[in-house]
Amino acid sequence: MTAQLLDGQLVANLVLAELSERTALLSATGVTAGMGTILVGDDAPSRRYVAMKHRDAEALGIYSRDVRLPATATQEEVMESVQSLNEDPEVHAFILQYPFPAHLDYSAALGAVIPAKDADGLHPFNLGCLVMGEPAPVACTPAGIVRLLDHFGINVAGKHVVIVGRGLTIGRPLANLLTLKQPGCNAAVTVVHTGVADLGGLTRTADVIVAAAGCPDLITAEMVSPGATVVAAGVSFREGSLRSDVAAEVEEVAGWLSPTIGGVGPMTRSMLLSNCVAAAEAATSRDASTSAGVSA
């Protein structure tokens, strides 16, 4: 058996085409969707990610504001940058590129973001809305994974999904999202981590495995039930190369598998832009309602 490809770039291109239509509609009303990023320090992968996000935004005609701070930046300087983007009417949503230098409080900075401008969907308010099933920006990678699975007809409703990794950006929000009773979700979800005894015994019970622990080659062929779907969401840099949580040998066992390059990554970036466009649409709707109220 050779796994079929969960082509994230293909699906991301479809998302971007949809967003192009939505940005055109906004433009027709005189509104340009705006995205912002705050990058602190000189982490090479973070620089590359931010550059790709701005490249994608430019291709869609989305205005982007790129805030860069040195690794020596103080917490006060970071908070001032957050406030600047909060107050910028041209930026409808923005992100704080993670990780931050160790001396800075990322959680405090994230908490200062206006929830409606939280492009990453990681603000405590938005995570709370996710738990309650209320409308709010959804974390980009979880949203991208759900869209990816749905596109290729991987029905998770009533199926067992094992998420390996309990991080804030993927594991925890994805678990909450997949359990919601809504299209593309409604799964039975188990969240595990690398400290769990007999990890393979749990993953072999899964219809879908999402590897999101940041541990190279963590998921091996013997940990996957034949024909299961495997989403390689966790990556790490080791000795200058990008390494997946999923070992190459899994391709011979899984029914579907996302690639390390061109899998989850493009979906995450497209969902970020989707959150930005949605924020612009919501802001435009609020402005229109306010104007109507004043006119009345």
Short mmCIF file of the C-alpha atoms (twelve columns), coordinates in Angstrom:
data_MODEL
# 
_entry.id   MODEL 
# 
loop_
_atom_site.group_PDB 
_atom_site.id 
_atom_site.type_symbol 
_atom_site.label_atom_id 
_atom_site.label_alt_id 
_atom_site.label_comp_id 
_atom_site.label_asym_id 
_atom_site.label_seq_id 
_atom_site.Cartn_x 
_atom_site.Cartn_y 
_atom_site.Cartn_z 
_atom_site.pdbx_PDB_model_num 
ATOM 1   C CA . MET A 1   0.000   0.000  0.000  1 
ATOM 2   C CA . THR A 2   1.213   3.480  -0.859 1 
ATOM 3   C CA . ALA A 3   -0.642  6.339  0.803  1 
ATOM 4   C CA . GLN A 4   -2.646  8.799  -1.263 1 
ATOM 5   C CA . LEU A 5   -1.472  12.387 -0.980 1 
ATOM 6   C CA . LEU A 6   -3.261  14.974 1.125  1 
ATOM 7   C CA . ASP A 7   -2.096  17.812 -1.106 1 
ATOM 8   C CA . GLY A 8   -2.287  20.921 1.044  1 
ATOM 9   C CA . GLN A 9   -0.969  23.226 -1.659 1 
ATOM 10  C CA . LEU A 10  -3.760  22.208 -4.015 1 
ATOM 11  C CA . VAL A 11  -6.448  22.902 -1.402 1 
ATOM 12  C CA . ALA A 12  -4.757  26.109 -0.262 1 
ATOM 13  C CA . ASN A 13  -4.825  27.370 -3.848 1 
ATOM 14  C CA . LEU A 14  -8.586  26.781 -3.902 1 
ATOM 15  C CA . VAL A 15  -8.937  28.724 -0.642 1 
ATOM 16  C CA . LEU A 16  -6.858  31.571 -2.065 1 
ATOM 17  C CA . ALA A 17  -9.058  31.657 -5.174 1 
ATOM 18  C CA . GLU A 18  -12.120 32.011 -2.938 1 
ATOM 19  C CA . LEU A 19  -10.408 34.755 -0.959 1 
ATOM 20  C CA . SER A 20  -9.519  36.573 -4.172 1 
ATOM 21  C CA . GLU A 21  -13.222 36.825 -4.974 1 
ATOM 22  C CA . ARG A 22  -14.011 38.050 -1.476 1 
ATOM 23  C CA . THR A 23  -11.261 40.683 -1.507 1 
ATOM 24  C CA . ALA A 24  -12.541 41.875 -4.885 1 
ATOM 25  C CA . LEU A 25  -15.995 42.360 -3.392 1 
ATOM 26  C CA . LEU A 26  -14.483 44.331 -0.518 1 
ATOM 27  C CA . SER A 27  -12.449 46.404 -2.948 1 
ATOM 28  C CA . ALA A 28  -15.619 47.262 -4.848 1 
ATOM 29  C CA . THR A 29  -16.884 48.923 -1.660 1 
ATOM 30  C CA . GLY A 30  -13.641 50.826 -1.221 1 
ATOM 31  C CA . VAL A 31  -12.201 48.498 1.442  1 
ATOM 32  C CA . THR A 32  -8.778  46.841 1.261  1 
ATOM 33  C CA . ALA A 33  -8.366  43.912 3.653  1 
ATOM 34  C CA . GLY A 34  -5.346  44.404 5.883  1 
ATOM 35  C CA . MET A 35  -3.036  41.946 7.659  1 
ATOM 36  C CA . GLY A 36  -0.309  42.676 10.192 1 
ATOM 37  C CA . THR A 37  2.560   40.708 11.701 1 
ATOM 38  C CA . ILE A 38  4.829   41.328 14.674 1 
ATOM 39  C CA . LEU A 39  8.153   39.501 14.527 1 
ATOM 40  C CA . VAL A 40  10.500  39.812 17.500 1 
ATOM 41  C CA . GLY A 41  14.090  38.647 17.065 1 
ATOM 42  C CA . ASP A 42  15.929  36.978 14.222 1 
ATOM 43  C CA . ASP A 43  14.687  33.373 14.266 1 
ATOM 44  C CA . ALA A 44  15.338  32.083 10.734 1 
ATOM 45  C CA . PRO A 45  12.220  29.872 10.366 1 
ATOM 46  C CA . SER A 46  10.044  32.691 11.717 1 
ATOM 47  C CA . ARG A 47  11.529  35.098 9.187  1 
ATOM 48  C CA . ARG A 48  10.709  32.695 6.381  1 
ATOM 49  C CA . TYR A 49  7.149   32.114 7.617  1 
ATOM 50  C CA . VAL A 50  6.463   35.834 7.922  1 
ATOM 51  C CA . ALA A 51  7.892   36.488 4.457  1 
ATOM 52  C CA . MET A 52  5.622   33.817 2.953  1 
ATOM 53  C CA . LYS A 53  2.594   35.279 4.710  1 
ATOM 54  C CA . HIS A 54  3.276   38.727 3.295  1 
ATOM 55  C CA . ARG A 55  3.935   37.276 -0.151 1 
ATOM 56  C CA . ASP A 56  0.576   35.483 -0.063 1 
ATOM 57  C CA . ALA A 57  -1.169  38.648 1.108  1 
ATOM 58  C CA . GLU A 58  0.367   40.711 -1.680 1 
ATOM 59  C CA . ALA A 59  -0.766  38.173 -4.285 1 
ATOM 60  C CA . LEU A 60  -4.365  38.658 -3.104 1 
ATOM 61  C CA . GLY A 61  -4.177  42.431 -2.960 1 
ATOM 62  C CA . ILE A 62  -4.277  42.396 0.832  1 
ATOM 63  C CA . TYR A 63  -2.484  45.276 2.518  1 
ATOM 64  C CA . SER A 64  0.157   44.028 4.941  1 
ATOM 65  C CA . ARG A 65  2.066   45.759 7.692  1 
ATOM 66  C CA . ASP A 66  5.259   44.079 8.849  1 
ATOM 67  C CA . VAL A 67  6.444   45.117 12.333 1 
ATOM 68  C CA . ARG A 68  9.961   43.955 13.235 1 
ATOM 69  C CA . LEU A 69  11.523  44.285 16.683 1 
ATOM 70  C CA . PRO A 70  15.029  43.255 17.747 1 
ATOM 71  C CA . ALA A 71  15.617  40.278 20.019 1 
ATOM 72  C CA . THR A 72  16.523  42.802 22.723 1 
ATOM 73  C CA . ALA A 73  13.075  44.427 22.624 1 
ATOM 74  C CA . THR A 74  11.414  45.040 25.967 1 
ATOM 75  C CA . GLN A 75  7.939   43.867 26.935 1 
ATOM 76  C CA . GLU A 76  6.827   47.497 26.846 1 
ATOM 77  C CA . GLU A 77  8.004   47.843 23.248 1 
ATOM 78  C CA . VAL A 78  6.136   44.702 22.263 1 
ATOM 79  C CA . MET A 79  2.958   45.921 23.948 1 
ATOM 80  C CA . GLU A 80  3.289   49.265 22.181 1 
ATOM 81  C CA . SER A 81  3.511   47.455 18.832 1 
ATOM 82  C CA . VAL A 82  0.410   45.425 19.671 1 
ATOM 83  C CA . GLN A 83  -1.457  48.582 20.572 1 
ATOM 84  C CA . SER A 84  -0.313  50.252 17.363 1 
ATOM 85  C CA . LEU A 85  -1.806  47.464 15.261 1 
ATOM 86  C CA . ASN A 86  -4.930  47.389 17.424 1 
ATOM 87  C CA . GLU A 87  -5.464  51.066 16.572 1 
ATOM 88  C CA . ASP A 88  -4.488  50.857 12.880 1 
ATOM 89  C CA . PRO A 89  -7.719  51.016 10.828 1 
ATOM 90  C CA . GLU A 90  -5.916  49.580 7.798  1 
ATOM 91  C CA . VAL A 91  -5.026  46.367 9.673  1 
ATOM 92  C CA . HIS A 92  -8.091  44.202 10.197 1 
ATOM 93  C CA . ALA A 93  -6.245  41.297 11.824 1 
ATOM 94  C CA . PHE A 94  -2.684  40.479 12.826 1 
ATOM 95  C CA . ILE A 95  -0.459  37.850 14.404 1 
ATOM 96  C CA . LEU A 96  2.345   37.683 16.911 1 
ATOM 97  C CA . GLN A 97  4.880   35.379 15.286 1 
ATOM 98  C CA . TYR A 98  5.805   32.629 17.735 1 
ATOM 99  C CA . PRO A 99  8.258   31.943 19.348 1 
ATOM 100 C CA . PHE A 100 9.215   35.075 21.250 1 
ATOM 101 C CA . PRO A 101 12.647  35.551 22.856 1 
ATOM 102 C CA . ALA A 102 12.691  33.885 26.276 1 
ATOM 103 C CA . HIS A 103 12.668  37.122 28.302 1 
ATOM 104 C CA . LEU A 104 9.320   38.219 26.824 1 
ATOM 105 C CA . ASP A 105 5.803   37.232 27.890 1 
ATOM 106 C CA . TYR A 106 4.053   35.987 24.750 1 
ATOM 107 C CA . SER A 107 0.796   35.267 26.593 1 
ATOM 108 C CA . ALA A 108 0.581   38.825 27.919 1 
ATOM 109 C CA . ALA A 109 1.147   40.244 24.439 1 
ATOM 110 C CA . LEU A 110 -1.444  37.896 22.921 1 
ATOM 111 C CA . GLY A 111 -3.939  38.873 25.603 1 
ATOM 112 C CA . ALA A 112 -3.546  42.520 24.604 1 
ATOM 113 C CA . VAL A 113 -4.684  41.847 21.032 1 
ATOM 114 C CA . ILE A 114 -8.255  42.919 20.293 1 
ATOM 115 C CA . PRO A 115 -10.054 39.552 19.870 1 
ATOM 116 C CA . ALA A 116 -11.656 40.639 16.605 1 
ATOM 117 C CA . LYS A 117 -8.168  41.339 15.219 1 
ATOM 118 C CA . ASP A 118 -6.699  38.011 16.321 1 
ATOM 119 C CA . ALA A 119 -5.718  36.439 12.978 1 
ATOM 120 C CA . ASP A 120 -4.228  33.376 14.689 1 
ATOM 121 C CA . GLY A 121 -7.432  32.551 16.599 1 
ATOM 122 C CA . LEU A 122 -5.413  31.998 19.778 1 
ATOM 123 C CA . HIS A 123 -6.662  34.828 21.996 1 
ATOM 124 C CA . PRO A 124 -8.238  33.420 25.207 1 
ATOM 125 C CA . PHE A 125 -11.586 34.942 24.245 1 
ATOM 126 C CA . ASN A 126 -11.549 33.267 20.826 1 
ATOM 127 C CA . LEU A 127 -10.442 29.934 22.271 1 
ATOM 128 C CA . GLY A 128 -13.334 30.199 24.705 1 
ATOM 129 C CA . CYS A 129 -15.719 30.818 21.817 1 
ATOM 130 C CA . LEU A 130 -14.334 27.713 20.119 1 
ATOM 131 C CA . VAL A 131 -15.049 25.619 23.208 1 
ATOM 132 C CA . MET A 132 -18.597 26.985 23.331 1 
ATOM 133 C CA . GLY A 133 -19.142 26.566 19.596 1 
ATOM 134 C CA . GLU A 134 -19.641 30.302 19.116 1 
ATOM 135 C CA . PRO A 135 -18.483 32.218 16.002 1 
ATOM 136 C CA . ALA A 136 -14.939 33.614 16.341 1 
ATOM 137 C CA . PRO A 137 -11.585 33.410 14.562 1 
ATOM 138 C CA . VAL A 138 -10.397 29.782 14.644 1 
ATOM 139 C CA . ALA A 139 -6.756  28.760 15.065 1 
ATOM 140 C CA . CYS A 140 -5.244  28.565 11.586 1 
ATOM 141 C CA . THR A 141 -3.630  25.124 11.554 1 
ATOM 142 C CA . PRO A 142 -6.652  23.317 13.074 1 
ATOM 143 C CA . ALA A 143 -8.977  25.086 10.628 1 
ATOM 144 C CA . GLY A 144 -6.650  24.156 7.779  1 
ATOM 145 C CA . ILE A 145 -6.519  20.499 8.808  1 
ATOM 146 C CA . VAL A 146 -10.310 20.255 8.930  1 
ATOM 147 C CA . ARG A 147 -10.574 21.892 5.484  1 
ATOM 148 C CA . LEU A 148 -7.881  19.566 4.098  1 
ATOM 149 C CA . LEU A 149 -9.569  16.393 5.343  1 
ATOM 150 C CA . ASP A 150 -12.970 17.546 4.146  1 
ATOM 151 C CA . HIS A 151 -11.689 18.330 0.647  1 
ATOM 152 C CA . PHE A 152 -10.376 14.799 0.164  1 
ATOM 153 C CA . GLY A 153 -13.523 13.202 1.527  1 
ATOM 154 C CA . ILE A 154 -12.014 12.025 4.820  1 
ATOM 155 C CA . ASN A 155 -15.184 11.886 6.900  1 
ATOM 156 C CA . VAL A 156 -14.309 12.125 10.604 1 
ATOM 157 C CA . ALA A 157 -17.891 12.172 11.904 1 
ATOM 158 C CA . GLY A 158 -18.191 9.396  14.459 1 
ATOM 159 C CA . LYS A 159 -14.617 8.290  13.745 1 
ATOM 160 C CA . HIS A 160 -11.709 8.101  16.179 1 
ATOM 161 C CA . VAL A 161 -9.118  10.842 15.784 1 
ATOM 162 C CA . VAL A 162 -5.932  10.646 17.854 1 
ATOM 163 C CA . ILE A 163 -4.036  13.920 18.170 1 
ATOM 164 C CA . VAL A 164 -0.443  13.487 19.277 1 
ATOM 165 C CA . GLY A 165 0.476   16.811 20.855 1 
ATOM 166 C CA . ARG A 166 -1.372  19.117 23.252 1 
ATOM 167 C CA . GLY A 167 0.069   22.473 22.233 1 
ATOM 168 C CA . LEU A 168 -1.849  25.742 22.097 1 
ATOM 169 C CA . THR A 169 -1.459  26.246 18.351 1 
ATOM 170 C CA . ILE A 170 -2.608  22.814 17.137 1 
ATOM 171 C CA . GLY A 171 -3.443  20.043 19.615 1 
ATOM 172 C CA . ARG A 172 -5.834  21.699 22.030 1 
ATOM 173 C CA . PRO A 173 -7.822  23.874 19.604 1 
ATOM 174 C CA . LEU A 174 -7.982  21.068 17.016 1 
ATOM 175 C CA . ALA A 175 -9.445  18.701 19.610 1 
ATOM 176 C CA . ASN A 176 -12.164 21.213 20.466 1 
ATOM 177 C CA . LEU A 177 -12.879 21.953 16.819 1 
ATOM 178 C CA . LEU A 178 -13.162 18.309 15.766 1 
ATOM 179 C CA . THR A 179 -15.616 17.490 18.544 1 
ATOM 180 C CA . LEU A 180 -18.075 20.213 17.501 1 
ATOM 181 C CA . LYS A 181 -21.291 18.978 15.926 1 
ATOM 182 C CA . GLN A 182 -20.786 20.696 12.604 1 
ATOM 183 C CA . PRO A 183 -19.827 19.716 9.029  1 
ATOM 184 C CA . GLY A 184 -16.330 18.269 8.745  1 
ATOM 185 C CA . CYS A 185 -16.141 17.560 12.478 1 
ATOM 186 C CA . ASN A 186 -18.218 15.603 15.059 1 
ATOM 187 C CA . ALA A 187 -15.404 13.130 15.764 1 
ATOM 188 C CA . ALA A 188 -14.434 11.135 18.835 1 
ATOM 189 C CA . VAL A 189 -11.104 12.677 19.796 1 
ATOM 190 C CA . THR A 190 -8.264  11.454 21.994 1 
ATOM 191 C CA . VAL A 191 -5.416  13.848 22.804 1 
ATOM 192 C CA . VAL A 192 -2.130  12.245 23.797 1 
ATOM 193 C CA . HIS A 193 1.468   13.360 24.231 1 
ATOM 194 C CA . THR A 194 4.962   11.936 24.140 1 
ATOM 195 C CA . GLY A 195 4.876   11.011 27.816 1 
ATOM 196 C CA . VAL A 196 1.983   8.584  27.362 1 
ATOM 197 C CA . ALA A 197 2.785   4.907  27.949 1 
ATOM 198 C CA . ASP A 198 2.246   2.681  24.901 1 
ATOM 199 C CA . LEU A 199 1.645   5.573  22.532 1 
ATOM 200 C CA . GLY A 200 1.490   3.170  19.607 1 
ATOM 201 C CA . GLY A 201 -1.257  1.170  21.287 1 
ATOM 202 C CA . LEU A 202 -3.426  4.299  21.195 1 
ATOM 203 C CA . THR A 203 -2.523  5.505  17.701 1 
ATOM 204 C CA . ARG A 204 -3.268  2.065  16.226 1 
ATOM 205 C CA . THR A 205 -6.905  2.508  17.296 1 
ATOM 206 C CA . ALA A 206 -7.221  5.710  15.250 1 
ATOM 207 C CA . ASP A 207 -9.014  6.226  11.964 1 
ATOM 208 C CA . VAL A 208 -7.119  9.517  11.721 1 
ATOM 209 C CA . ILE A 209 -3.815  10.424 13.376 1 
ATOM 210 C CA . VAL A 210 -2.702  14.033 13.634 1 
ATOM 211 C CA . ALA A 211 0.961   14.226 14.601 1 
ATOM 212 C CA . ALA A 212 1.630   17.626 16.192 1 
ATOM 213 C CA . ALA A 213 4.319   17.086 18.833 1 
ATOM 214 C CA . GLY A 214 7.404   18.525 17.122 1 
ATOM 215 C CA . CYS A 215 9.381   15.284 17.548 1 
ATOM 216 C CA . PRO A 216 11.074  13.945 14.404 1 
ATOM 217 C CA . ASP A 217 9.967   10.485 13.241 1 
ATOM 218 C CA . LEU A 218 7.733   10.050 16.288 1 
ATOM 219 C CA . ILE A 219 5.009   8.218  14.353 1 
ATOM 220 C CA . THR A 220 6.380   5.028  12.804 1 
ATOM 221 C CA . ALA A 221 4.716   2.489  10.530 1 
ATOM 222 C CA . GLU A 222 4.002   0.058  13.350 1 
ATOM 223 C CA . MET A 223 2.003   2.786  15.147 1 
ATOM 224 C CA . VAL A 224 -0.452  3.194  12.262 1 
ATOM 225 C CA . SER A 225 -3.396  0.954  11.465 1 
ATOM 226 C CA . PRO A 226 -3.323  -0.044 7.762  1 
ATOM 227 C CA . GLY A 227 -5.394  2.393  5.709  1 
ATOM 228 C CA . ALA A 228 -5.578  5.080  8.412  1 
ATOM 229 C CA . THR A 229 -5.250  8.752  7.538  1 
ATOM 230 C CA . VAL A 230 -2.137  10.468 8.892  1 
ATOM 231 C CA . VAL A 231 -1.733  14.245 9.047  1 
ATOM 232 C CA . ALA A 232 1.848   15.368 9.567  1 
ATOM 233 C CA . ALA A 233 1.234   18.673 11.346 1 
ATOM 234 C CA . GLY A 234 4.319   18.719 13.561 1 
ATOM 235 C CA . VAL A 235 7.720   19.706 12.203 1 
ATOM 236 C CA . SER A 236 11.029  20.708 13.719 1 
ATOM 237 C CA . PHE A 237 14.399  21.897 12.526 1 
ATOM 238 C CA . ARG A 238 17.269  19.538 13.279 1 
ATOM 239 C CA . GLU A 239 20.787  20.140 11.984 1 
ATOM 240 C CA . GLY A 240 19.508  22.705 9.512  1 
ATOM 241 C CA . SER A 241 16.800  20.534 7.945  1 
ATOM 242 C CA . LEU A 242 13.030  20.388 8.342  1 
ATOM 243 C CA . ARG A 243 11.942  17.136 9.960  1 
ATOM 244 C CA . SER A 244 8.438   15.696 10.199 1 
ATOM 245 C CA . ASP A 245 6.829   14.006 13.192 1 
ATOM 246 C CA . VAL A 246 5.895   11.214 10.770 1 
ATOM 247 C CA . ALA A 247 8.559   8.754  9.614  1 
ATOM 248 C CA . ALA A 248 8.880   8.176  5.849  1 
ATOM 249 C CA . GLU A 249 7.966   4.486  6.247  1 
ATOM 250 C CA . VAL A 250 4.397   5.452  7.235  1 
ATOM 251 C CA . GLU A 251 3.687   6.076  3.555  1 
ATOM 252 C CA . GLU A 252 3.625   2.300  3.014  1 
ATOM 253 C CA . VAL A 253 0.929   1.742  5.664  1 
ATOM 254 C CA . ALA A 254 -1.347  4.778  5.690  1 
ATOM 255 C CA . GLY A 255 -4.295  5.204  3.339  1 
ATOM 256 C CA . TRP A 256 -3.842  8.999  3.191  1 
ATOM 257 C CA . LEU A 257 -0.812  11.052 4.244  1 
ATOM 258 C CA . SER A 258 0.039   14.744 4.167  1 
ATOM 259 C CA . PRO A 259 3.576   15.582 2.992  1 
ATOM 260 C CA . THR A 260 6.073   17.478 5.120  1 
ATOM 261 C CA . ILE A 261 6.370   20.180 2.448  1 
ATOM 262 C CA . GLY A 262 3.135   21.225 0.762  1 
ATOM 263 C CA . GLY A 263 0.861   19.603 3.313  1 
ATOM 264 C CA . VAL A 264 -0.342  21.418 6.426  1 
ATOM 265 C CA . GLY A 265 1.876   24.496 5.967  1 
ATOM 266 C CA . PRO A 266 0.070   26.019 2.960  1 
ATOM 267 C CA . MET A 267 -3.267  25.340 4.649  1 
ATOM 268 C CA . THR A 268 -2.173  27.229 7.764  1 
ATOM 269 C CA . ARG A 269 -1.136  30.264 5.736  1 
ATOM 270 C CA . SER A 270 -4.348  30.254 3.695  1 
ATOM 271 C CA . MET A 271 -6.451  30.075 6.872  1 
ATOM 272 C CA . LEU A 272 -4.536  33.038 8.290  1 
ATOM 273 C CA . LEU A 273 -5.509  35.084 5.256  1 
ATOM 274 C CA . SER A 274 -9.058  33.756 5.527  1 
ATOM 275 C CA . ASN A 275 -9.248  35.075 9.094  1 
ATOM 276 C CA . CYS A 276 -7.931  38.457 7.919  1 
ATOM 277 C CA . VAL A 277 -10.473 38.716 5.111  1 
ATOM 278 C CA . ALA A 278 -13.274 37.638 7.463  1 
ATOM 279 C CA . ALA A 279 -12.168 40.333 9.915  1 
ATOM 280 C CA . ALA A 280 -12.282 42.933 7.133  1 
ATOM 281 C CA . GLU A 281 -15.759 41.769 6.119  1 
ATOM 282 C CA . ALA A 282 -16.962 41.928 9.730  1 
ATOM 283 C CA . ALA A 283 -15.494 45.406 10.222 1 
ATOM 284 C CA . THR A 284 -17.127 46.612 6.998  1 
ATOM 285 C CA . SER A 285 -20.463 45.193 8.130  1 
ATOM 286 C CA . ARG A 286 -20.156 46.930 11.506 1 
ATOM 287 C CA . ASP A 287 -19.285 50.228 9.840  1 
ATOM 288 C CA . ALA A 288 -22.274 49.906 7.526  1 
ATOM 289 C CA . SER A 289 -24.593 49.187 10.455 1 
ATOM 290 C CA . THR A 290 -23.235 52.163 12.372 1 
ATOM 291 C CA . SER A 291 -23.704 54.445 9.375  1 
ATOM 292 C CA . ALA A 292 -27.250 53.205 8.906  1 
ATOM 293 C CA . GLY A 293 -27.990 53.847 12.544 1 
ATOM 294 C CA . VAL A 294 -26.640 57.391 12.359 1 
ATOM 295 C CA . SER A 295 -28.613 58.091 9.179  1 
ATOM 296 C CA . ALA A 296 -31.803 56.863 10.807 1 
# 
